[in-house]
Amino acid sequence: MLVRSSNLYSVDYDGSSASLTIQFRNGRGYQYYRVPFDEFRSLVGASSVGSYFHAHINGRYEYRQIY
């Protein structure tokens, strides 16, 4: 889903694997593992998606670059 953010472009969640995929505006994409659904819901509902990402997701979950 597309998000309103100066840094993030889109976010998607796969409930079967509890993985969060984030595409940044620079074109890079990352997959974050073992992310609870409530964390995804809070991210997309945040008034500042980028700030929420940096405060609650970045550095807290294992991840890998996927593109």
N, CA, C and O atoms as CSV, one atom per row, in Angstrom:
chain,resi,resn,atom,element,x,y,z
A,1,MET,N,N,0.844,-1.172,0.000
A,1,MET,CA,C,0.000,0.000,0.000
A,1,MET,C,C,0.895,1.243,0.000
A,1,MET,O,O,1.895,1.306,0.715
A,2,LEU,N,N,0.521,2.205,-0.798
A,2,LEU,CA,C,1.268,3.460,-0.842
A,2,LEU,C,C,1.021,4.242,0.442
A,2,LEU,O,O,-0.078,4.210,0.995
A,3,VAL,N,N,2.041,4.937,0.908
A,3,VAL,CA,C,1.909,5.730,2.129
A,3,VAL,C,C,2.349,7.158,1.862
A,3,VAL,O,O,3.111,7.427,0.933
A,4,ARG,N,N,1.861,8.064,2.685
A,4,ARG,CA,C,2.277,9.466,2.602
A,4,ARG,C,C,3.496,9.654,3.481
A,4,ARG,O,O,3.403,9.669,4.708
A,5,SER,N,N,4.634,9.796,2.834
A,5,SER,CA,C,5.884,9.946,3.566
A,5,SER,C,C,6.916,10.520,2.612
A,5,SER,O,O,6.901,10.223,1.418
A,6,SER,N,N,7.804,11.337,3.138
A,6,SER,CA,C,8.866,11.879,2.293
A,6,SER,C,C,9.973,10.859,2.071
A,6,SER,O,O,10.783,11.019,1.158
A,7,ASN,N,N,10.023,9.804,2.897
A,7,ASN,CA,C,11.088,8.811,2.818
A,7,ASN,C,C,10.592,7.437,2.378
A,7,ASN,O,O,11.259,6.769,1.588
A,8,LEU,N,N,9.446,7.007,2.869
A,8,LEU,CA,C,8.889,5.705,2.528
A,8,LEU,C,C,7.904,5.853,1.380
A,8,LEU,O,O,7.156,6.827,1.304
A,9,TYR,N,N,7.917,4.861,0.482
A,9,TYR,CA,C,7.007,4.880,-0.664
A,9,TYR,C,C,5.814,3.954,-0.442
A,9,TYR,O,O,4.665,4.341,-0.654
A,10,SER,N,N,6.107,2.717,-0.009
A,10,SER,CA,C,5.017,1.759,0.193
A,10,SER,C,C,5.380,0.775,1.300
A,10,SER,O,O,6.551,0.554,1.611
A,11,VAL,N,N,4.335,0.192,1.882
A,11,VAL,CA,C,4.502,-0.844,2.909
A,11,VAL,C,C,3.501,-1.958,2.630
A,11,VAL,O,O,2.376,-1.701,2.201
A,12,ASP,N,N,3.914,-3.179,2.873
A,12,ASP,CA,C,3.036,-4.344,2.726
A,12,ASP,C,C,3.316,-5.299,3.875
A,12,ASP,O,O,4.420,-5.337,4.418
A,13,TYR,N,N,2.306,-6.061,4.231
A,13,TYR,CA,C,2.447,-7.005,5.330
A,13,TYR,C,C,1.961,-8.367,4.880
A,13,TYR,O,O,0.904,-8.483,4.259
A,14,ASP,N,N,2.728,-9.397,5.192
A,14,ASP,CA,C,2.355,-10.779,4.915
A,14,ASP,C,C,2.110,-11.465,6.258
A,14,ASP,O,O,3.052,-11.775,6.988
A,15,GLY,N,N,0.854,-11.694,6.569
A,15,GLY,CA,C,0.499,-12.278,7.850
A,15,GLY,C,C,0.961,-13.710,8.019
A,15,GLY,O,O,1.219,-14.143,9.143
A,16,SER,N,N,1.072,-14.462,6.922
A,16,SER,CA,C,1.484,-15.860,7.036
A,16,SER,C,C,2.935,-16.003,7.471
A,16,SER,O,O,3.305,-16.998,8.094
A,17,SER,N,N,3.760,-15.009,7.143
A,17,SER,CA,C,5.177,-15.058,7.544
A,17,SER,C,C,5.534,-13.959,8.548
A,17,SER,O,O,6.681,-13.868,8.987
A,18,ALA,N,N,4.555,-13.125,8.910
A,18,ALA,CA,C,4.775,-11.990,9.818
A,18,ALA,C,C,5.931,-11.121,9.327
A,18,ALA,O,O,6.787,-10.692,10.101
A,19,SER,N,N,5.929,-10.876,8.017
A,19,SER,CA,C,6.993,-10.033,7.444
A,19,SER,C,C,6.418,-8.732,6.892
A,19,SER,O,O,5.326,-8.689,6.326
A,20,LEU,N,N,7.181,-7.705,7.079
A,20,LEU,CA,C,6.829,-6.362,6.642
A,20,LEU,C,C,7.792,-5.968,5.530
A,20,LEU,O,O,9.009,-6.030,5.711
A,21,THR,N,N,7.261,-5.569,4.395
A,21,THR,CA,C,8.090,-5.125,3.278
A,21,THR,C,C,7.917,-3.626,3.118
A,21,THR,O,O,6.797,-3.122,3.029
A,22,ILE,N,N,9.028,-2.927,3.085
A,22,ILE,CA,C,9.008,-1.470,2.936
A,22,ILE,C,C,9.837,-1.075,1.729
A,22,ILE,O,O,10.990,-1.483,1.591
A,23,GLN,N,N,9.241,-0.280,0.860
A,23,GLN,CA,C,9.973,0.289,-0.267
A,23,GLN,C,C,10.166,1.771,0.025
A,23,GLN,O,O,9.221,2.487,0.355
A,24,PHE,N,N,11.405,2.208,-0.103
A,24,PHE,CA,C,11.739,3.609,0.120
A,24,PHE,C,C,11.677,4.378,-1.190
A,24,PHE,O,O,11.714,3.788,-2.270
A,25,ARG,N,N,11.584,5.668,-1.090
A,25,ARG,CA,C,11.500,6.507,-2.288
A,25,ARG,C,C,12.764,6.439,-3.143
A,25,ARG,O,O,12.720,6.774,-4.327
A,26,ASN,N,N,13.879,6.016,-2.571
A,26,ASN,CA,C,15.106,5.878,-3.346
A,26,ASN,C,C,15.125,4.581,-4.158
A,26,ASN,O,O,16.091,4.300,-4.868
A,27,GLY,N,N,14.046,3.789,-4.049
A,27,GLY,CA,C,13.917,2.567,-4.823
A,27,GLY,C,C,14.330,1.304,-4.092
A,27,GLY,O,O,14.042,0.204,-4.562
A,28,ARG,N,N,14.986,1.432,-2.974
A,28,ARG,CA,C,15.411,0.252,-2.220
A,28,ARG,C,C,14.237,-0.344,-1.453
A,28,ARG,O,O,13.343,0.367,-0.994
A,29,GLY,N,N,14.265,-1.669,-1.327
A,29,GLY,CA,C,13.227,-2.373,-0.598
A,29,GLY,C,C,13.838,-3.286,0.444
A,29,GLY,O,O,14.886,-3.891,0.218
A,30,TYR,N,N,13.181,-3.382,1.579
A,30,TYR,CA,C,13.656,-4.205,2.686
A,30,TYR,C,C,12.505,-5.035,3.233
A,30,TYR,O,O,11.354,-4.598,3.253
A,31,GLN,N,N,12.838,-6.233,3.673
A,31,GLN,CA,C,11.853,-7.091,4.318
A,31,GLN,C,C,12.266,-7.252,5.781
A,31,GLN,O,O,13.403,-7.614,6.084
A,32,TYR,N,N,11.330,-6.980,6.671
A,32,TYR,CA,C,11.549,-7.073,8.118
A,32,TYR,C,C,10.801,-8.299,8.627
A,32,TYR,O,O,9.658,-8.539,8.237
A,33,TYR,N,N,11.445,-9.074,9.497
A,33,TYR,CA,C,10.917,-10.371,9.931
A,33,TYR,C,C,10.349,-10.331,11.350
A,33,TYR,O,O,10.776,-9.553,12.203
A,34,ARG,N,N,9.362,-11.212,11.557
A,34,ARG,CA,C,8.716,-11.379,12.867
A,34,ARG,C,C,8.151,-10.057,13.405
A,34,ARG,O,O,8.312,-9.716,14.577
A,35,VAL,N,N,7.491,-9.339,12.514
A,35,VAL,CA,C,6.859,-8.074,12.883
A,35,VAL,C,C,5.395,-8.361,13.214
A,35,VAL,O,O,4.672,-8.878,12.363
A,36,PRO,N,N,4.945,-8.043,14.411
A,36,PRO,CA,C,3.534,-8.269,14.749
A,36,PRO,C,C,2.602,-7.425,13.876
A,36,PRO,O,O,2.942,-6.313,13.474
A,37,PHE,N,N,1.425,-7.976,13.595
A,37,PHE,CA,C,0.454,-7.248,12.781
A,37,PHE,C,C,0.107,-5.898,13.398
A,37,PHE,O,O,-0.064,-4.914,12.678
A,38,ASP,N,N,0.000,-5.841,14.721
A,38,ASP,CA,C,-0.329,-4.576,15.389
A,38,ASP,C,C,0.715,-3.503,15.101
A,38,ASP,O,O,0.388,-2.319,15.033
A,39,GLU,N,N,1.969,-3.913,14.930
A,39,GLU,CA,C,3.034,-2.963,14.591
A,39,GLU,C,C,2.801,-2.400,13.185
A,39,GLU,O,O,2.952,-1.199,12.959
A,40,PHE,N,N,2.436,-3.265,12.252
A,40,PHE,CA,C,2.104,-2.815,10.895
A,40,PHE,C,C,0.922,-1.854,10.927
A,40,PHE,O,O,0.959,-0.794,10.301
A,41,ARG,N,N,-0.114,-2.223,11.650
A,41,ARG,CA,C,-1.308,-1.376,11.733
A,41,ARG,C,C,-0.972,-0.010,12.318
A,41,ARG,O,O,-1.478,1.010,11.850
A,42,SER,N,N,-0.127,0.014,13.332
A,42,SER,CA,C,0.285,1.289,13.926
A,42,SER,C,C,1.115,2.110,12.947
A,42,SER,O,O,0.983,3.333,12.885
A,43,LEU,N,N,1.970,1.435,12.182
A,43,LEU,CA,C,2.790,2.133,11.185
A,43,LEU,C,C,1.922,2.848,10.159
A,43,LEU,O,O,2.098,4.043,9.922
A,44,VAL,N,N,0.989,2.129,9.552
A,44,VAL,CA,C,0.179,2.746,8.491
A,44,VAL,C,C,-0.825,3.754,9.041
A,44,VAL,O,O,-1.319,4.601,8.297
A,45,GLY,N,N,-1.129,3.674,10.326
A,45,GLY,CA,C,-2.057,4.630,10.933
A,45,GLY,C,C,-1.391,5.825,11.577
A,45,GLY,O,O,-2.067,6.720,12.084
A,46,ALA,N,N,-0.069,5.845,11.560
A,46,ALA,CA,C,0.663,6.926,12.227
A,46,ALA,C,C,0.516,8.244,11.472
A,46,ALA,O,O,0.386,8.260,10.248
A,47,SER,N,N,0.538,9.332,12.207
A,47,SER,CA,C,0.462,10.648,11.563
A,47,SER,C,C,1.730,10.934,10.767
A,47,SER,O,O,1.692,11.671,9.782
A,48,SER,N,N,2.848,10.357,11.188
A,48,SER,CA,C,4.098,10.446,10.431
A,48,SER,C,C,4.651,9.027,10.289
A,48,SER,O,O,5.241,8.478,11.220
A,49,VAL,N,N,4.446,8.446,9.105
A,49,VAL,CA,C,4.868,7.066,8.859
A,49,VAL,C,C,6.385,6.937,8.995
A,49,VAL,O,O,6.874,5.971,9.579
A,50,GLY,N,N,7.123,7.897,8.464
A,50,GLY,CA,C,8.577,7.857,8.547
A,50,GLY,C,C,9.090,7.931,9.969
A,50,GLY,O,O,10.007,7.198,10.338
A,51,SER,N,N,8.512,8.805,10.767
A,51,SER,CA,C,8.922,8.927,12.167
A,51,SER,C,C,8.598,7.654,12.939
A,51,SER,O,O,9.391,7.202,13.765
A,52,TYR,N,N,7.438,7.083,12.667
A,52,TYR,CA,C,7.067,5.841,13.342
A,52,TYR,C,C,8.044,4.729,12.967
A,52,TYR,O,O,8.502,3.978,13.828
A,53,PHE,N,N,8.356,4.631,11.688
A,53,PHE,CA,C,9.305,3.619,11.234
A,53,PHE,C,C,10.629,3.740,11.975
A,53,PHE,O,O,11.152,2.744,12.475
A,54,HIS,N,N,11.168,4.936,12.049
A,54,HIS,CA,C,12.471,5.130,12.691
A,54,HIS,C,C,12.427,4.891,14.204
A,54,HIS,O,O,13.413,4.440,14.786
A,55,ALA,N,N,11.304,5.185,14.836
A,55,ALA,CA,C,11.202,5.024,16.286
A,55,ALA,C,C,10.854,3.603,16.715
A,55,ALA,O,O,11.244,3.180,17.803
A,56,HIS,N,N,10.121,2.848,15.875
A,56,HIS,CA,C,9.575,1.576,16.329
A,56,HIS,C,C,9.992,0.347,15.519
A,56,HIS,O,O,9.850,-0.777,16.001
A,57,ILE,N,N,10.496,0.533,14.316
A,57,ILE,CA,C,10.809,-0.625,13.467
A,57,ILE,C,C,12.291,-0.693,13.121
A,57,ILE,O,O,12.922,-1.735,13.298
A,58,ASN,N,N,12.838,0.389,12.638
A,58,ASN,CA,C,14.238,0.412,12.230
A,58,ASN,C,C,15.149,0.064,13.411
A,58,ASN,O,O,15.096,0.714,14.455
A,59,GLY,N,N,15.975,-0.952,13.242
A,59,GLY,CA,C,16.891,-1.359,14.291
A,59,GLY,C,C,16.298,-2.291,15.333
A,59,GLY,O,O,17.011,-2.741,16.230
A,60,ARG,N,N,15.005,-2.591,15.233
A,60,ARG,CA,C,14.360,-3.463,16.229
A,60,ARG,C,C,14.026,-4.842,15.682
A,60,ARG,O,O,13.828,-5.788,16.444
A,61,TYR,N,N,13.964,-4.952,14.371
A,61,TYR,CA,C,13.618,-6.225,13.747
A,61,TYR,C,C,14.715,-6.633,12.763
A,61,TYR,O,O,15.348,-5.796,12.118
A,62,GLU,N,N,14.915,-7.942,12.672
A,62,GLU,CA,C,15.854,-8.479,11.687
A,62,GLU,C,C,15.312,-8.151,10.298
A,62,GLU,O,O,14.100,-8.159,10.081
A,63,TYR,N,N,16.215,-7.862,9.358
A,63,TYR,CA,C,15.776,-7.486,8.020
A,63,TYR,C,C,16.832,-7.866,6.990
A,63,TYR,O,O,17.970,-8.197,7.321
A,64,ARG,N,N,16.413,-7.806,5.732
A,64,ARG,CA,C,17.356,-7.951,4.624
A,64,ARG,C,C,16.888,-7.067,3.479
A,64,ARG,O,O,15.695,-6.804,3.329
A,65,GLN,N,N,17.832,-6.618,2.680
A,65,GLN,CA,C,17.503,-5.830,1.503
A,65,GLN,C,C,17.041,-6.791,0.413
A,65,GLN,O,O,17.707,-7.793,0.152
A,66,ILE,N,N,15.919,-6.500,-0.219
A,66,ILE,CA,C,15.372,-7.386,-1.251
A,66,ILE,C,C,15.438,-6.769,-2.641
A,66,ILE,O,O,15.331,-7.494,-3.630
A,67,TYR,N,N,15.611,-5.467,-2.747
A,67,TYR,CA,C,15.841,-4.799,-4.035
A,67,TYR,C,C,16.300,-3.392,-3.792
A,67,TYR,O,O,16.550,-2.652,-4.743
